[in-house]
Amino acid sequence: MTNSTGSSSGVAVITGASSGIGKAFAEHLASDGYNIGLVARRRDRLEDVAREIEARGGSAEIIIADLARSEGLDAVERRIAVGDVSLLVNNAGFQTYSPFVDLSIDRAGEEVAVQVTAVMRLSHAALPAMISRGEGAIINVSSILSFSGSLNQPYMPKRSVYAATKAFVTTFSELLAAELQGTGVRVQALCPAVVRTEFHDIDGKPVLRPNVPVMEPADVIIASLAGLRQGDTVCIPALEDRDRLSAVADANRALFDAGRGAEVASRYR
Ligand SMILES: NC(=O)c1ccc[n+]([C@@H]2O[C@H](COP(=O)([O-])OP(=O)(O)OC[C@H]3O[C@@H](n4cnc5c(N)ncnc54)[C@H](OP(=O)(O)O)[C@@H]3O)[C@@H](O)[C@H]2O)c1
């Protein structure tokens, strides 16, 4: 029997399931028949999510893990290596919007650990069983900011490390999806813009620019799962005109072709 991901249910492991987009994924996928593995640091929050899922007849397992630390990552890898995970949602993350020189370098390192290393390692742990079953999916929660390296608008947050981690996630997902073609395993980079979650909180209070369009987490999930069924490797939930993504791919291809010469460009001589 297929569900809203377009495959049969099984175990869905979701990192960062204690709030926001991850919690919305957990609730949606539980109602789809998945047994949910909930990963995050805050036990009380995960217990609340698990109780809600169970109250609706679903099943949930809690894995307390700090993905910035090797013990936490090892614990989730061990769980995934059991081999029954049919959907992995690499969602845990946080922002470090700040000029790079002002950013704590340890905090920046944690961001790379959670948003790059964990995404890569958990995907690596999940794939062998998915490939041998000929079915499975990985949704990597990236951001529309993964495309923002050339944007320097003054109203946009300072985001060198955050956006670079998300650029990793989008590129990794696109190339992994291409490698896995024909295996039955799908990969998606989910690239939302602003979503109403605790991501934007400072000292427990939401801080968002006035008039910025804000999407609800449940709508992000609807778009992601529809995109997965339709075979979208990059899912930008609010993007009406899909040709804009093709235009980025065309521009990248043209740049790649034009930049491959053996001679140094004349302006550098
Ligand atoms: N909200 C937006 O506007 C927006 C836009 C684009 C992309 N995103 C991306 O969406 C993803 C989810 O964020 P959200 O908006 O739902 O924010 P959120 O409500 O703050 O949720 C973040 C989740 O990540 C978990 N997390 C953070 N650090 C962790 C760590 N070291 N180990 C394990 N789990 C950790 C948190 O759990 P614990 O604190 O309990 O560990 C929480 O469950 C992130 O990757 C974010 O970059 C968000």
The ligand as an ORCA input file, in Angstrom:
! r2SCAN-3c Opt
* xyz 0 1
  N      12.280     28.106      9.942
  C      12.766     28.554      8.804
  O      12.477     29.697      8.383
  C      13.649     27.676      7.962
  C      13.845     28.014      6.626
  C      14.643     27.193      5.822
  C      15.226     26.068      6.364
  N      15.023     25.753      7.680
  C      15.669     24.537      8.200
  O      14.687     23.713      8.750
  C      15.292     22.824      9.691
  C      14.417     22.740     10.923
  O      14.377     23.992     11.553
  P      13.034     24.607     12.161
  O      12.735     25.820     11.381
  O      11.991     23.571     12.321
  O      13.612     25.125     13.564
  P      13.320     24.687     15.061
  O      11.862     24.756     15.357
  O      14.239     25.512     15.887
  O      13.773     23.159     15.100
  C      15.108     22.780     15.027
  C      15.242     21.326     15.431
  O      16.613     20.943     15.319
  C      17.000     20.265     16.515
  N      18.430     20.466     16.791
  C      19.127     21.622     16.827
  N      20.395     21.392     17.195
  C      20.522     20.037     17.389
  C      21.576     19.188     17.792
  N      22.792     19.653     18.123
  N      21.330     17.860     17.864
  C      20.120     17.358     17.577
  N      19.061     18.124     17.204
  C      19.263     19.446     17.114
  C      16.130     20.896     17.600
  O      15.961     19.970     18.663
  P      16.599     20.087     20.148
  O      16.819     21.542     20.432
  O      15.581     19.446     21.032
  O      17.850     19.286     20.053
  C      14.817     21.089     16.864
  O      14.052     19.906     16.919
  C      16.700     23.370      9.935
  O      17.637     22.567      9.250
  C      16.657     24.762      9.331
  O      17.916     25.170      8.867
  C      14.247     26.523      8.479
*
